[in-house]
């Protein structure tokens, strides 16, 4: 009987501690997600300024596409790669999460 009492006490203690740890875990998860998003944004390749070599590092972009990207600059938005017929839509769909079209700073 004593064992059962100890077991119930231990289970109750764990049950009471779990809610206190949940907000910390949620906060940690939120911080990790924010950090990942910031990291991802910093890793995007700017199609307005990247070199041909940097553009060729994008999966699906080779010599011809990288040259077309450079030759058709500047871009107001990355989807202009399709509207200006620089990339076919299928290729664009594969690379759109890896690129950005930054605008020059206003003077």
Residue pairs with C-beta under 8 A, 6 or more apart in sequence:
41 100
44 98
44 99
44 100
45 54
45 55
45 57
45 58
45 98
45 99
45 100
46 99
46 100
46 101
46 102
47 55
47 69
47 73
47 75
47 78
47 81
47 99
47 100
47 101
48 73
48 74
48 75
48 101
48 102
48 103
48 104
49 102
52 63
52 66
52 67
52 70
53 66
55 61
55 65
55 66
55 69
55 70
56 62
56 63
56 66
58 95
58 98
58 99
59 94
59 95
59 98
60 91
60 94
60 95
61 69
61 91
61 95
65 86
65 87
65 91
68 86
68 87
69 81
69 86
69 87
72 84
72 86
74 101
74 104
75 81
75 84
75 101
76 101
76 103
77 101
78 96
78 99
78 100
78 101
79 92
79 96
80 86
80 101
81 87
81 92
82 88
82 89
82 92
87 95
